[in-house]
Amino acid sequence: MVLKEIQEMKYIKAMKSIVNSISDEQLSQYFKNYVESTQCKERHTDIACDEVEVYDSMLSSIFPNDINVQSKLYDKMMDVSVEYEESGFMAGYRMCLEHLKQAIA
């Protein structure tokens, strides 16, 4: 019985150490790994995909004869979207870590 309790205490100590030591750089890498793991799979909601189509249509109607401007604005929108996606991923991960800390406290 004592051995099992010692093992549980070591596990809890190890988990606390992990929870307290994850950096933003590590979370950013986790996000990049997640994105890479979804290659050829949709990782966005149907609503997000619909909004991209609406944005694309809007660009086509505002700049009908300038594919270069359309492409630059579309690329910028995607860059901003990915930044928001990454920050949301990191915030969600941090929230889960806080719940884990409370659970093992």
N, C-alpha and C positions, 0 to 999 in steps of 0.2 A: 504494500500500500504506500509506503514512504517513497519508494522508487518512482511510482506513478506520479505522485505529487511533485517530486523533484523534476521529473520530465515535463510536467505541465508548467511549472514555474520557469524552467529554462525556455520553453516554447513561448510563454507570455513575454518574457524578457527579450527574446529574439524578435518577436513581433513588434514590441514597443520600439526597439532599436530601428527596425526597418521603417516603421511608420514615421518616426521622428527624423529620419535621415534622407528622405526622398527629396531631391532638389528639383527646381523648375527645369533644369537642363535634362534631368532624367525623365520627367513627365513629358517634356517636348519630344524626347526620343521615343517614349512609349506611344505618343500620338503618331509619329512618323512610321513606327512599326505597324501600328493599327492601319494606317492608310495603305501602306504597302501590302498588308495582308488582305485588303479588300479589292485588289486589282481585278478588273473584269467583273466586279460585283457592285451593285448599287449600294451606297452607304447612306444615302439621303432619303428623306421622306418624300412621298408623292407630292405633297404641297410644295416642298422646296424645289423639286424638279419642275413643277408647273410654273412656279415663279420665275425660274430661269428662262423658260420658254416665253413668258410674258415680257421679260426684260429684253430678250433677243428680238422679239417682234417689235417692241417699242424702238429699239435702236435701228432696226431695218426701216421703220416708217419715218423716223426723224432724220436719218442719214441714208436715204435710199441709194445714193450714187457713190457712197464713200465707204467701201468695205474696210479700208485701213482704219478709219475712225471707229467704225463698229467694232472691229477686232480689238483695238486698244481699250475701248471702254468696257468691252466684255471681259477682257483679260484682267483689267483693274478690279472689276466687280468680283471676279473669281478669287483674285489675290486677297481682297478684303474679306471675302466669305471664309476662306481657309483660315485666315488669322482669327476670325471670330470663332470658327469651329475648334481651332486648337485651344483658344483661351477657355471656351466652354468645356472642352475635354479636361483641361487641367483643373478648372474649378470643380467639376464633378468628381474628379479623382480625389482632390483635396477634401471635399465634403465626405466622401466615403472613408478616407483615412481618419477623419475626425470621429466618425461613427465607430470605426474600428477601435480607435483609442479609448473611447468611452466604454465600449463593450469589454475591453480587456483590462480596464483600470481597476 
